Amino acid sequence: MITNLVIFAFLIGLLSGGVVVGAIAWAKSLGLNMNWWKWLLSGLWYCLFLFFLAAGFTFIGEGEAAAGWKVIGFSGVVVIVLGVGLWRVLRGK
């Protein structure tokens, strides 16, 4: 029996593959000088983004909508601030 969690994990994995391919093309088109640690930081940021979304929507799915929206709101601010910092590191010459 396939559970919703297995379907969710499959879809996230499938979409993440597209994100990786798109990120490589995006970095090349912007002329970013990417090395291994910049890719590592970008991957960590993406994993943090996915974790916060999954945590927030898990709370909502379990019937704790207020807690879920608080997690999504707080984590949204954290992910945006870290994303801006990452962007500054990636664009730095």
HTML snippet that shows the backbone in 3Dmol.js (N, CA, C, O; Angstrom):
<script src="https://3Dmol.org/build/3Dmol-min.js"></script>
<div id="view" style="width:600px;height:400px;position:relative"></div>
<script>
const pdb = `
ATOM      1  N   MET A   1       0.834  -1.185   0.000  1.00  0.00           N
ATOM      2  CA  MET A   1       0.000   0.000   0.000  1.00  0.00           C
ATOM      3  C   MET A   1       0.879   1.249   0.000  1.00  0.00           C
ATOM      4  O   MET A   1       1.754   1.400   0.853  1.00  0.00           O
ATOM      5  N   ILE A   2       0.648   2.120  -0.936  1.00  0.00           N
ATOM      6  CA  ILE A   2       1.421   3.359  -1.038  1.00  0.00           C
ATOM      7  C   ILE A   2       0.764   4.412  -0.151  1.00  0.00           C
ATOM      8  O   ILE A   2      -0.427   4.698  -0.271  1.00  0.00           O
ATOM      9  N   THR A   3       1.566   4.975   0.733  1.00  0.00           N
ATOM     10  CA  THR A   3       1.034   6.007   1.618  1.00  0.00           C
ATOM     11  C   THR A   3       1.250   7.379   1.012  1.00  0.00           C
ATOM     12  O   THR A   3       1.986   7.544   0.039  1.00  0.00           O
ATOM     13  N   ASN A   4       0.597   8.350   1.605  1.00  0.00           N
ATOM     14  CA  ASN A   4       0.752   9.727   1.125  1.00  0.00           C
ATOM     15  C   ASN A   4       2.174  10.225   1.303  1.00  0.00           C
ATOM     16  O   ASN A   4       2.663  11.023   0.504  1.00  0.00           O
ATOM     17  N   LEU A   5       2.841   9.754   2.355  1.00  0.00           N
ATOM     18  CA  LEU A   5       4.217  10.180   2.593  1.00  0.00           C
ATOM     19  C   LEU A   5       5.142   9.714   1.476  1.00  0.00           C
ATOM     20  O   LEU A   5       6.033  10.454   1.057  1.00  0.00           O
ATOM     21  N   VAL A   6       4.934   8.491   0.992  1.00  0.00           N
ATOM     22  CA  VAL A   6       5.762   7.971  -0.094  1.00  0.00           C
ATOM     23  C   VAL A   6       5.517   8.769  -1.367  1.00  0.00           C
ATOM     24  O   VAL A   6       6.461   9.094  -2.087  1.00  0.00           O
ATOM     25  N   ILE A   7       4.288   9.080  -1.643  1.00  0.00           N
ATOM     26  CA  ILE A   7       3.960   9.876  -2.833  1.00  0.00           C
ATOM     27  C   ILE A   7       4.567  11.270  -2.717  1.00  0.00           C
ATOM     28  O   ILE A   7       5.124  11.798  -3.680  1.00  0.00           O
ATOM     29  N   PHE A   8       4.451  11.865  -1.516  1.00  0.00           N
ATOM     30  CA  PHE A   8       5.010  13.194  -1.287  1.00  0.00           C
ATOM     31  C   PHE A   8       6.526  13.178  -1.475  1.00  0.00           C
ATOM     32  O   PHE A   8       7.074  14.058  -2.139  1.00  0.00           O
ATOM     33  N   ALA A   9       7.205  12.191  -0.899  1.00  0.00           N
ATOM     34  CA  ALA A   9       8.659  12.097  -1.020  1.00  0.00           C
ATOM     35  C   ALA A   9       9.062  11.882  -2.484  1.00  0.00           C
ATOM     36  O   ALA A   9      10.053  12.454  -2.938  1.00  0.00           O
ATOM     37  N   PHE A  10       8.317  11.078  -3.214  1.00  0.00           N
ATOM     38  CA  PHE A  10       8.606  10.851  -4.633  1.00  0.00           C
ATOM     39  C   PHE A  10       8.471  12.153  -5.420  1.00  0.00           C
ATOM     40  O   PHE A  10       9.328  12.466  -6.247  1.00  0.00           O
ATOM     41  N   LEU A  11       7.414  12.907  -5.175  1.00  0.00           N
ATOM     42  CA  LEU A  11       7.204  14.161  -5.902  1.00  0.00           C
ATOM     43  C   LEU A  11       8.278  15.188  -5.568  1.00  0.00           C
ATOM     44  O   LEU A  11       8.772  15.889  -6.451  1.00  0.00           O
ATOM     45  N   ILE A  12       8.640  15.276  -4.282  1.00  0.00           N
ATOM     46  CA  ILE A  12       9.693  16.217  -3.893  1.00  0.00           C
ATOM     47  C   ILE A  12      11.014  15.834  -4.553  1.00  0.00           C
ATOM     48  O   ILE A  12      11.740  16.707  -5.028  1.00  0.00           O
ATOM     49  N   GLY A  13      11.332  14.550  -4.589  1.00  0.00           N
ATOM     50  CA  GLY A  13      12.555  14.101  -5.249  1.00  0.00           C
ATOM     51  C   GLY A  13      12.540  14.388  -6.735  1.00  0.00           C
ATOM     52  O   GLY A  13      13.545  14.814  -7.303  1.00  0.00           O
ATOM     53  N   LEU A  14      11.398  14.155  -7.363  1.00  0.00           N
ATOM     54  CA  LEU A  14      11.265  14.422  -8.788  1.00  0.00           C
ATOM     55  C   LEU A  14      11.418  15.910  -9.090  1.00  0.00           C
ATOM     56  O   LEU A  14      12.124  16.284 -10.027  1.00  0.00           O
ATOM     57  N   LEU A  15      10.767  16.748  -8.311  1.00  0.00           N
ATOM     58  CA  LEU A  15      10.866  18.189  -8.518  1.00  0.00           C
ATOM     59  C   LEU A  15      12.257  18.718  -8.176  1.00  0.00           C
ATOM     60  O   LEU A  15      12.740  19.654  -8.813  1.00  0.00           O
ATOM     61  N   SER A  16      12.898  18.122  -7.173  1.00  0.00           N
ATOM     62  CA  SER A  16      14.248  18.562  -6.807  1.00  0.00           C
ATOM     63  C   SER A  16      15.244  18.274  -7.920  1.00  0.00           C
ATOM     64  O   SER A  16      16.189  19.038  -8.114  1.00  0.00           O
ATOM     65  N   GLY A  17      15.049  17.197  -8.646  1.00  0.00           N
ATOM     66  CA  GLY A  17      15.896  16.931  -9.803  1.00  0.00           C
ATOM     67  C   GLY A  17      15.783  18.036 -10.836  1.00  0.00           C
ATOM     68  O   GLY A  17      16.785  18.463 -11.411  1.00  0.00           O
ATOM     69  N   GLY A  18      14.568  18.498 -11.071  1.00  0.00           N
ATOM     70  CA  GLY A  18      14.363  19.617 -11.988  1.00  0.00           C
ATOM     71  C   GLY A  18      14.971  20.908 -11.466  1.00  0.00           C
ATOM     72  O   GLY A  18      15.478  21.719 -12.241  1.00  0.00           O
ATOM     73  N   VAL A  19      14.920  21.100 -10.159  1.00  0.00           N
ATOM     74  CA  VAL A  19      15.518  22.293  -9.553  1.00  0.00           C
ATOM     75  C   VAL A  19      17.028  22.281  -9.751  1.00  0.00           C
ATOM     76  O   VAL A  19      17.619  23.316 -10.060  1.00  0.00           O
ATOM     77  N   VAL A  20      17.655  21.127  -9.578  1.00  0.00           N
ATOM     78  CA  VAL A  20      19.114  21.023  -9.752  1.00  0.00           C
ATOM     79  C   VAL A  20      19.500  21.343 -11.194  1.00  0.00           C
ATOM     80  O   VAL A  20      20.427  22.117 -11.433  1.00  0.00           O
ATOM     81  N   VAL A  21      18.795  20.752 -12.148  1.00  0.00           N
ATOM     82  CA  VAL A  21      19.088  21.019 -13.562  1.00  0.00           C
ATOM     83  C   VAL A  21      18.861  22.488 -13.881  1.00  0.00           C
ATOM     84  O   VAL A  21      19.657  23.103 -14.590  1.00  0.00           O
ATOM     85  N   GLY A  22      17.782  23.049 -13.362  1.00  0.00           N
ATOM     86  CA  GLY A  22      17.501  24.464 -13.589  1.00  0.00           C
ATOM     87  C   GLY A  22      18.516  25.377 -12.928  1.00  0.00           C
ATOM     88  O   GLY A  22      18.874  26.413 -13.489  1.00  0.00           O
ATOM     89  N   ALA A  23      18.988  25.007 -11.737  1.00  0.00           N
ATOM     90  CA  ALA A  23      19.974  25.832 -11.042  1.00  0.00           C
ATOM     91  C   ALA A  23      21.291  25.871 -11.797  1.00  0.00           C
ATOM     92  O   ALA A  23      21.949  26.910 -11.854  1.00  0.00           O
ATOM     93  N   ILE A  24      21.671  24.755 -12.369  1.00  0.00           N
ATOM     94  CA  ILE A  24      22.912  24.719 -13.143  1.00  0.00           C
ATOM     95  C   ILE A  24      22.794  25.627 -14.364  1.00  0.00           C
ATOM     96  O   ILE A  24      23.701  26.410 -14.649  1.00  0.00           O
ATOM     97  N   ALA A  25      21.684  25.526 -15.082  1.00  0.00           N
ATOM     98  CA  ALA A  25      21.484  26.375 -16.263  1.00  0.00           C
ATOM     99  C   ALA A  25      21.372  27.848 -15.863  1.00  0.00           C
ATOM    100  O   ALA A  25      21.883  28.720 -16.566  1.00  0.00           O
ATOM    101  N   TRP A  26      20.714  28.125 -14.751  1.00  0.00           N
ATOM    102  CA  TRP A  26      20.543  29.492 -14.272  1.00  0.00           C
ATOM    103  C   TRP A  26      21.889  30.113 -13.895  1.00  0.00           C
ATOM    104  O   TRP A  26      22.164  31.264 -14.234  1.00  0.00           O
ATOM    105  N   ALA A  27      22.723  29.347 -13.195  1.00  0.00           N
ATOM    106  CA  ALA A  27      24.041  29.855 -12.793  1.00  0.00           C
ATOM    107  C   ALA A  27      24.907  30.138 -14.018  1.00  0.00           C
ATOM    108  O   ALA A  27      25.635  31.131 -14.048  1.00  0.00           O
ATOM    109  N   LYS A  28      24.832  29.278 -15.018  1.00  0.00           N
ATOM    110  CA  LYS A  28      25.614  29.507 -16.242  1.00  0.00           C
ATOM    111  C   LYS A  28      25.118  30.734 -16.993  1.00  0.00           C
ATOM    112  O   LYS A  28      25.922  31.518 -17.498  1.00  0.00           O
ATOM    113  N   SER A  29      23.792  30.911 -17.071  1.00  0.00           N
ATOM    114  CA  SER A  29      23.254  32.041 -17.825  1.00  0.00           C
ATOM    115  C   SER A  29      23.547  33.376 -17.141  1.00  0.00           C
ATOM    116  O   SER A  29      23.670  34.399 -17.815  1.00  0.00           O
ATOM    117  N   LEU A  30      23.659  33.379 -15.807  1.00  0.00           N
ATOM    118  CA  LEU A  30      24.000  34.609 -15.095  1.00  0.00           C
ATOM    119  C   LEU A  30      25.502  34.851 -15.020  1.00  0.00           C
ATOM    120  O   LEU A  30      25.948  35.912 -14.585  1.00  0.00           O
ATOM    121  N   GLY A  31      26.273  33.864 -15.445  1.00  0.00           N
ATOM    122  CA  GLY A  31      27.717  34.000 -15.418  1.00  0.00           C
ATOM    123  C   GLY A  31      28.298  33.922 -14.010  1.00  0.00           C
ATOM    124  O   GLY A  31      29.341  34.513 -13.733  1.00  0.00           O
ATOM    125  N   LEU A  32      27.630  33.202 -13.132  1.00  0.00           N
ATOM    126  CA  LEU A  32      28.124  33.062 -11.765  1.00  0.00           C
ATOM    127  C   LEU A  32      29.324  32.127 -11.739  1.00  0.00           C
ATOM    128  O   LEU A  32      29.336  31.093 -12.406  1.00  0.00           O
ATOM    129  N   ASN A  33      30.321  32.501 -10.969  1.00  0.00           N
ATOM    130  CA  ASN A  33      31.508  31.668 -10.815  1.00  0.00           C
ATOM    131  C   ASN A  33      31.252  30.709  -9.655  1.00  0.00           C
ATOM    132  O   ASN A  33      31.589  31.011  -8.510  1.00  0.00           O
ATOM    133  N   MET A  34      30.660  29.565  -9.948  1.00  0.00           N
ATOM    134  CA  MET A  34      30.272  28.613  -8.915  1.00  0.00           C
ATOM    135  C   MET A  34      31.390  27.607  -8.684  1.00  0.00           C
ATOM    136  O   MET A  34      31.948  27.056  -9.633  1.00  0.00           O
ATOM    137  N   ASN A  35      31.711  27.374  -7.421  1.00  0.00           N
ATOM    138  CA  ASN A  35      32.640  26.310  -7.064  1.00  0.00           C
ATOM    139  C   ASN A  35      31.932  25.388  -6.073  1.00  0.00           C
ATOM    140  O   ASN A  35      30.739  25.548  -5.814  1.00  0.00           O
ATOM    141  N   TRP A  36      32.667  24.424  -5.521  1.00  0.00           N
ATOM    142  CA  TRP A  36      32.009  23.396  -4.719  1.00  0.00           C
ATOM    143  C   TRP A  36      31.355  23.976  -3.479  1.00  0.00           C
ATOM    144  O   TRP A  36      30.264  23.524  -3.129  1.00  0.00           O
ATOM    145  N   TRP A  37      31.943  24.945  -2.787  1.00  0.00           N
ATOM    146  CA  TRP A  37      31.347  25.425  -1.547  1.00  0.00           C
ATOM    147  C   TRP A  37      30.142  26.324  -1.806  1.00  0.00           C
ATOM    148  O   TRP A  37      29.245  26.408  -0.967  1.00  0.00           O
ATOM    149  N   LYS A  38      30.111  26.995  -2.954  1.00  0.00           N
ATOM    150  CA  LYS A  38      28.920  27.774  -3.298  1.00  0.00           C
ATOM    151  C   LYS A  38      27.757  26.854  -3.634  1.00  0.00           C
ATOM    152  O   LYS A  38      26.613  27.142  -3.284  1.00  0.00           O
ATOM    153  N   TRP A  39      28.045  25.743  -4.316  1.00  0.00           N
ATOM    154  CA  TRP A  39      26.991  24.760  -4.584  1.00  0.00           C
ATOM    155  C   TRP A  39      26.510  24.139  -3.283  1.00  0.00           C
ATOM    156  O   TRP A  39      25.317  23.889  -3.115  1.00  0.00           O
ATOM    157  N   LEU A  40      27.440  23.888  -2.359  1.00  0.00           N
ATOM    158  CA  LEU A  40      27.068  23.309  -1.062  1.00  0.00           C
ATOM    159  C   LEU A  40      26.167  24.258  -0.289  1.00  0.00           C
ATOM    160  O   LEU A  40      25.156  23.826   0.265  1.00  0.00           O
ATOM    161  N   LEU A  41      26.510  25.542  -0.238  1.00  0.00           N
ATOM    162  CA  LEU A  41      25.663  26.525   0.440  1.00  0.00           C
ATOM    163  C   LEU A  41      24.284  26.616  -0.212  1.00  0.00           C
ATOM    164  O   LEU A  41      23.269  26.717   0.478  1.00  0.00           O
ATOM    165  N   SER A  42      24.254  26.581  -1.535  1.00  0.00           N
ATOM    166  CA  SER A  42      22.976  26.638  -2.250  1.00  0.00           C
ATOM    167  C   SER A  42      22.127  25.407  -1.949  1.00  0.00           C
ATOM    168  O   SER A  42      20.917  25.515  -1.750  1.00  0.00           O
ATOM    169  N   GLY A  43      22.759  24.242  -1.917  1.00  0.00           N
ATOM    170  CA  GLY A  43      22.043  23.013  -1.594  1.00  0.00           C
ATOM    171  C   GLY A  43      21.530  23.005  -0.169  1.00  0.00           C
ATOM    172  O   GLY A  43      20.413  22.552   0.084  1.00  0.00           O
ATOM    173  N   LEU A  44      22.327  23.500   0.767  1.00  0.00           N
ATOM    174  CA  LEU A  44      21.877  23.583   2.160  1.00  0.00           C
ATOM    175  C   LEU A  44      20.702  24.540   2.303  1.00  0.00           C
ATOM    176  O   LEU A  44      19.759  24.266   3.045  1.00  0.00           O
ATOM    177  N   TRP A  45      20.759  25.662   1.594  1.00  0.00           N
ATOM    178  CA  TRP A  45      19.644  26.609   1.641  1.00  0.00           C
ATOM    179  C   TRP A  45      18.363  25.960   1.098  1.00  0.00           C
ATOM    180  O   TRP A  45      17.285  26.136   1.666  1.00  0.00           O
ATOM    181  N   TYR A  46      18.489  25.218   0.006  1.00  0.00           N
ATOM    182  CA  TYR A  46      17.330  24.553  -0.589  1.00  0.00           C
ATOM    183  C   TYR A  46      16.761  23.489   0.357  1.00  0.00           C
ATOM    184  O   TYR A  46      15.544  23.366   0.492  1.00  0.00           O
ATOM    185  N   CYS A  47      17.632  22.730   1.004  1.00  0.00           N
ATOM    186  CA  CYS A  47      17.165  21.716   1.966  1.00  0.00           C
ATOM    187  C   CYS A  47      16.472  22.367   3.152  1.00  0.00           C
ATOM    188  O   CYS A  47      15.464  21.855   3.638  1.00  0.00           O
ATOM    189  N   LEU A  48      17.006  23.499   3.625  1.00  0.00           N
ATOM    190  CA  LEU A  48      16.365  24.223   4.722  1.00  0.00           C
ATOM    191  C   LEU A  48      14.987  24.725   4.301  1.00  0.00           C
ATOM    192  O   LEU A  48      14.029  24.649   5.071  1.00  0.00           O
ATOM    193  N   PHE A  49      14.895  25.232   3.093  1.00  0.00           N
ATOM    194  CA  PHE A  49      13.616  25.704   2.550  1.00  0.00           C
ATOM    195  C   PHE A  49      12.594  24.564   2.505  1.00  0.00           C
ATOM    196  O   PHE A  49      11.450  24.738   2.923  1.00  0.00           O
ATOM    197  N   LEU A  50      13.006  23.404   2.000  1.00  0.00           N
ATOM    198  CA  LEU A  50      12.106  22.255   1.940  1.00  0.00           C
ATOM    199  C   LEU A  50      11.708  21.773   3.328  1.00  0.00           C
ATOM    200  O   LEU A  50      10.552  21.418   3.558  1.00  0.00           O
ATOM    201  N   PHE A  51      12.668  21.761   4.258  1.00  0.00           N
ATOM    202  CA  PHE A  51      12.378  21.313   5.616  1.00  0.00           C
ATOM    203  C   PHE A  51      11.343  22.211   6.285  1.00  0.00           C
ATOM    204  O   PHE A  51      10.398  21.724   6.905  1.00  0.00           O
ATOM    205  N   PHE A  52      11.525  23.525   6.157  1.00  0.00           N
ATOM    206  CA  PHE A  52      10.576  24.440   6.787  1.00  0.00           C
ATOM    207  C   PHE A  52       9.182  24.326   6.171  1.00  0.00           C
ATOM    208  O   PHE A  52       8.184  24.381   6.889  1.00  0.00           O
ATOM    209  N   LEU A  53       9.106  24.170   4.861  1.00  0.00           N
ATOM    210  CA  LEU A  53       7.802  23.991   4.230  1.00  0.00           C
ATOM    211  C   LEU A  53       7.143  22.691   4.682  1.00  0.00           C
ATOM    212  O   LEU A  53       5.953  22.670   4.999  1.00  0.00           O
ATOM    213  N   ALA A  54       7.911  21.618   4.711  1.00  0.00           N
ATOM    214  CA  ALA A  54       7.361  20.328   5.137  1.00  0.00           C
ATOM    215  C   ALA A  54       6.908  20.381   6.588  1.00  0.00           C
ATOM    216  O   ALA A  54       5.857  19.837   6.927  1.00  0.00           O
ATOM    217  N   ALA A  55       7.688  21.030   7.450  1.00  0.00           N
ATOM    218  CA  ALA A  55       7.314  21.122   8.863  1.00  0.00           C
ATOM    219  C   ALA A  55       6.027  21.918   9.039  1.00  0.00           C
ATOM    220  O   ALA A  55       5.129  21.505   9.773  1.00  0.00           O
ATOM    221  N   GLY A  56       5.943  23.049   8.370  1.00  0.00           N
ATOM    222  CA  GLY A  56       4.748  23.881   8.498  1.00  0.00           C
ATOM    223  C   GLY A  56       3.494  23.189   7.988  1.00  0.00           C
ATOM    224  O   GLY A  56       2.459  23.220   8.654  1.00  0.00           O
ATOM    225  N   PHE A  57       3.570  22.573   6.831  1.00  0.00           N
ATOM    226  CA  PHE A  57       2.398  21.914   6.281  1.00  0.00           C
ATOM    227  C   PHE A  57       2.077  20.606   6.996  1.00  0.00           C
ATOM    228  O   PHE A  57       0.938  20.141   6.945  1.00  0.00           O
ATOM    229  N   THR A  58       3.061  20.008   7.662  1.00  0.00           N
ATOM    230  CA  THR A  58       2.768  18.850   8.498  1.00  0.00           C
ATOM    231  C   THR A  58       1.931  19.273   9.691  1.00  0.00           C
ATOM    232  O   THR A  58       0.965  18.598  10.049  1.00  0.00           O
ATOM    233  N   PHE A  59       2.301  20.399  10.315  1.00  0.00           N
ATOM    234  CA  PHE A  59       1.478  20.923  11.406  1.00  0.00           C
ATOM    235  C   PHE A  59       0.049  21.196  10.936  1.00  0.00           C
ATOM    236  O   PHE A  59      -0.912  20.851  11.623  1.00  0.00           O
ATOM    237  N   ILE A  60      -0.082  21.807   9.782  1.00  0.00           N
ATOM    238  CA  ILE A  60      -1.415  22.117   9.256  1.00  0.00           C
ATOM    239  C   ILE A  60      -2.195  20.827   8.998  1.00  0.00           C
ATOM    240  O   ILE A  60      -3.381  20.742   9.317  1.00  0.00           O
ATOM    241  N   GLY A  61      -1.539  19.839   8.429  1.00  0.00           N
ATOM    242  CA  GLY A  61      -2.191  18.565   8.150  1.00  0.00           C
ATOM    243  C   GLY A  61      -2.590  17.799   9.399  1.00  0.00           C
ATOM    244  O   GLY A  61      -3.539  17.016   9.370  1.00  0.00           O
ATOM    245  N   GLU A  62      -1.878  18.017  10.493  1.00  0.00           N
ATOM    246  CA  GLU A  62      -2.195  17.344  11.746  1.00  0.00           C
ATOM    247  C   GLU A  62      -3.261  18.084  12.550  1.00  0.00           C
ATOM    248  O   GLU A  62      -3.603  17.666  13.656  1.00  0.00           O
ATOM    249  N   GLY A  63      -3.781  19.164  12.011  1.00  0.00           N
ATOM    250  CA  GLY A  63      -4.853  19.895  12.682  1.00  0.00           C
ATOM    251  C   GLY A  63      -4.373  21.053  13.536  1.00  0.00           C
ATOM    252  O   GLY A  63      -5.165  21.651  14.264  1.00  0.00           O
ATOM    253  N   GLU A  64      -3.097  21.377  13.461  1.00  0.00           N
ATOM    254  CA  GLU A  64      -2.536  22.501  14.209  1.00  0.00           C
ATOM    255  C   GLU A  64      -2.240  23.634  13.233  1.00  0.00           C
ATOM    256  O   GLU A  64      -1.083  23.988  13.003  1.00  0.00           O
ATOM    257  N   ALA A  65      -3.295  24.190  12.670  1.00  0.00           N
ATOM    258  CA  ALA A  65      -3.130  25.191  11.617  1.00  0.00           C
ATOM    259  C   ALA A  65      -2.417  26.442  12.113  1.00  0.00           C
ATOM    260  O   ALA A  65      -1.585  27.001  11.398  1.00  0.00           O
ATOM    261  N   ALA A  66      -2.728  26.888  13.319  1.00  0.00           N
ATOM    262  CA  ALA A  66      -2.084  28.108  13.837  1.00  0.00           C
ATOM    263  C   ALA A  66      -0.581  27.910  13.972  1.00  0.00           C
ATOM    264  O   ALA A  66       0.200  28.783  13.593  1.00  0.00           O
ATOM    265  N   ALA A  67      -0.178  26.770  14.510  1.00  0.00           N
ATOM    266  CA  ALA A  67       1.254  26.495  14.654  1.00  0.00           C
ATOM    267  C   ALA A  67       1.918  26.362  13.284  1.00  0.00           C
ATOM    268  O   ALA A  67       3.042  26.825  13.090  1.00  0.00           O
ATOM    269  N   GLY A  68       1.228  25.733  12.339  1.00  0.00           N
ATOM    270  CA  GLY A  68       1.786  25.567  11.004  1.00  0.00           C
ATOM    271  C   GLY A  68       2.037  26.890  10.314  1.00  0.00           C
ATOM    272  O   GLY A  68       3.088  27.089   9.705  1.00  0.00           O
ATOM    273  N   TRP A  69       1.069  27.803  10.407  1.00  0.00           N
ATOM    274  CA  TRP A  69       1.249  29.105   9.770  1.00  0.00           C
ATOM    275  C   TRP A  69       2.320  29.920  10.463  1.00  0.00           C
ATOM    276  O   TRP A  69       3.026  30.695   9.818  1.00  0.00           O
ATOM    277  N   LYS A  70       2.451  29.753  11.790  1.00  0.00           N
ATOM    278  CA  LYS A  70       3.536  30.444  12.500  1.00  0.00           C
ATOM    279  C   LYS A  70       4.896  29.925  12.058  1.00  0.00           C
ATOM    280  O   LYS A  70       5.829  30.704  11.863  1.00  0.00           O
ATOM    281  N   VAL A  71       5.012  28.611  11.900  1.00  0.00           N
ATOM    282  CA  VAL A  71       6.279  28.032  11.435  1.00  0.00           C
ATOM    283  C   VAL A  71       6.589  28.521  10.029  1.00  0.00           C
ATOM    284  O   VAL A  71       7.727  28.889   9.736  1.00  0.00           O
ATOM    285  N   ILE A  72       5.595  28.527   9.164  1.00  0.00           N
ATOM    286  CA  ILE A  72       5.808  28.987   7.788  1.00  0.00           C
ATOM    287  C   ILE A  72       6.167  30.471   7.760  1.00  0.00           C
ATOM    288  O   ILE A  72       7.049  30.881   7.006  1.00  0.00           O
ATOM    289  N   GLY A  73       5.489  31.277   8.576  1.00  0.00           N
ATOM    290  CA  GLY A  73       5.789  32.708   8.611  1.00  0.00           C
ATOM    291  C   GLY A  73       7.177  33.003   9.143  1.00  0.00           C
ATOM    292  O   GLY A  73       7.928  33.774   8.545  1.00  0.00           O
ATOM    293  N   PHE A  74       7.522  32.385  10.276  1.00  0.00           N
ATOM    294  CA  PHE A  74       8.852  32.605  10.851  1.00  0.00           C
ATOM    295  C   PHE A  74       9.941  32.069   9.936  1.00  0.00           C
ATOM    296  O   PHE A  74      10.946  32.738   9.695  1.00  0.00           O
ATOM    297  N   SER A  75       9.738  30.869   9.432  1.00  0.00           N
ATOM    298  CA  SER A  75      10.767  30.271   8.577  1.00  0.00           C
ATOM    299  C   SER A  75      10.876  31.008   7.250  1.00  0.00           C
ATOM    300  O   SER A  75      11.946  31.048   6.642  1.00  0.00           O
ATOM    301  N   GLY A  76       9.760  31.596   6.798  1.00  0.00           N
ATOM    302  CA  GLY A  76       9.817  32.390   5.572  1.00  0.00           C
ATOM    303  C   GLY A  76      10.758  33.571   5.714  1.00  0.00           C
ATOM    304  O   GLY A  76      11.520  33.883   4.799  1.00  0.00           O
ATOM    305  N   VAL A  77      10.701  34.226   6.865  1.00  0.00           N
ATOM    306  CA  VAL A  77      11.599  35.357   7.119  1.00  0.00           C
ATOM    307  C   VAL A  77      13.046  34.868   7.173  1.00  0.00           C
ATOM    308  O   VAL A  77      13.935  35.485   6.586  1.00  0.00           O
ATOM    309  N   VAL A  78      13.281  33.752   7.884  1.00  0.00           N
ATOM    310  CA  VAL A  78      14.634  33.207   8.005  1.00  0.00           C
ATOM    311  C   VAL A  78      15.176  32.806   6.636  1.00  0.00           C
ATOM    312  O   VAL A  78      16.321  33.112   6.306  1.00  0.00           O
ATOM    313  N   VAL A  79      14.356  32.122   5.841  1.00  0.00           N
ATOM    314  CA  VAL A  79      14.813  31.659   4.522  1.00  0.00           C
ATOM    315  C   VAL A  79      15.072  32.840   3.591  1.00  0.00           C
ATOM    316  O   VAL A  79      16.011  32.796   2.796  1.00  0.00           O
ATOM    317  N   ILE A  80      14.274  33.875   3.670  1.00  0.00           N
ATOM    318  CA  ILE A  80      14.491  35.051   2.825  1.00  0.00           C
ATOM    319  C   ILE A  80      15.786  35.758   3.209  1.00  0.00           C
ATOM    320  O   ILE A  80      16.569  36.138   2.339  1.00  0.00           O
ATOM    321  N   VAL A  81      16.015  35.937   4.517  1.00  0.00           N
ATOM    322  CA  VAL A  81      17.247  36.596   4.961  1.00  0.00           C
ATOM    323  C   VAL A  81      18.467  35.780   4.553  1.00  0.00           C
ATOM    324  O   VAL A  81      19.442  36.332   4.043  1.00  0.00           O
ATOM    325  N   LEU A  82      18.419  34.471   4.773  1.00  0.00           N
ATOM    326  CA  LEU A  82      19.542  33.624   4.364  1.00  0.00           C
ATOM    327  C   LEU A  82      19.699  33.594   2.847  1.00  0.00           C
ATOM    328  O   LEU A  82      20.819  33.521   2.342  1.00  0.00           O
ATOM    329  N   GLY A  83      18.581  33.650   2.113  1.00  0.00           N
ATOM    330  CA  GLY A  83      18.646  33.675   0.656  1.00  0.00           C
ATOM    331  C   GLY A  83      19.293  34.947   0.127  1.00  0.00           C
ATOM    332  O   GLY A  83      20.059  34.906  -0.836  1.00  0.00           O
ATOM    333  N   VAL A  84      18.984  36.078   0.758  1.00  0.00           N
ATOM    334  CA  VAL A  84      19.627  37.336   0.354  1.00  0.00           C
ATOM    335  C   VAL A  84      21.119  37.276   0.641  1.00  0.00           C
ATOM    336  O   VAL A  84      21.930  37.711  -0.175  1.00  0.00           O
ATOM    337  N   GLY A  85      21.480  36.740   1.795  1.00  0.00           N
ATOM    338  CA  GLY A  85      22.904  36.591   2.112  1.00  0.00           C
ATOM    339  C   GLY A  85      23.607  35.662   1.132  1.00  0.00           C
ATOM    340  O   GLY A  85      24.727  35.937   0.701  1.00  0.00           O
ATOM    341  N   LEU A  86      22.950  34.569   0.784  1.00  0.00           N
ATOM    342  CA  LEU A  86      23.520  33.646  -0.196  1.00  0.00           C
ATOM    343  C   LEU A  86      23.673  34.315  -1.552  1.00  0.00           C
ATOM    344  O   LEU A  86      24.685  34.126  -2.228  1.00  0.00           O
ATOM    345  N   TRP A  87      22.682  35.092  -1.953  1.00  0.00           N
ATOM    346  CA  TRP A  87      22.750  35.786  -3.234  1.00  0.00           C
ATOM    347  C   TRP A  87      23.924  36.760  -3.265  1.00  0.00           C
ATOM    348  O   TRP A  87      24.608  36.884  -4.281  1.00  0.00           O
ATOM    349  N   ARG A  88      24.155  37.449  -2.147  1.00  0.00           N
ATOM    350  CA  ARG A  88      25.294  38.381  -2.083  1.00  0.00           C
ATOM    351  C   ARG A  88      26.622  37.630  -2.199  1.00  0.00           C
ATOM    352  O   ARG A  88      27.567  38.119  -2.818  1.00  0.00           O
ATOM    353  N   VAL A  89      26.684  36.437  -1.597  1.00  0.00           N
ATOM    354  CA  VAL A  89      27.907  35.638  -1.706  1.00  0.00           C
ATOM    355  C   VAL A  89      28.081  35.140  -3.141  1.00  0.00           C
ATOM    356  O   VAL A  89      29.196  35.149  -3.663  1.00  0.00           O
ATOM    357  N   LEU A  90      27.000  34.709  -3.780  1.00  0.00           N
ATOM    358  CA  LEU A  90      27.098  34.188  -5.144  1.00  0.00           C
ATOM    359  C   LEU A  90      27.453  35.285  -6.145  1.00  0.00           C
ATOM    360  O   LEU A  90      28.199  35.036  -7.091  1.00  0.00           O
ATOM    361  N   ARG A  91      26.939  36.470  -5.954  1.00  0.00           N
ATOM    362  CA  ARG A  91      27.198  37.569  -6.898  1.00  0.00           C
ATOM    363  C   ARG A  91      28.515  38.270  -6.644  1.00  0.00           C
ATOM    364  O   ARG A  91      28.982  39.024  -7.498  1.00  0.00           O
ATOM    365  N   GLY A  92      29.133  38.042  -5.483  1.00  0.00           N
ATOM    366  CA  GLY A  92      30.408  38.703  -5.164  1.00  0.00           C
ATOM    367  C   GLY A  92      31.493  38.277  -6.136  1.00  0.00           C
ATOM    368  O   GLY A  92      31.621  37.098  -6.467  1.00  0.00           O
ATOM    369  N   LYS A  93      32.246  39.215  -6.574  1.00  0.00           N
ATOM    370  CA  LYS A  93      33.302  38.912  -7.564  1.00  0.00           C
ATOM    371  C   LYS A  93      34.620  38.687  -6.863  1.00  0.00           C
ATOM    372  O   LYS A  93      35.629  38.421  -7.516  1.00  0.00           O
TER     373      LYS A  93
END
`;
const viewer = $3Dmol.createViewer("view");
viewer.addModel(pdb, "pdb");
viewer.setStyle({}, {cartoon: {color: "spectrum"}});
viewer.zoomTo();
viewer.render();
</script>
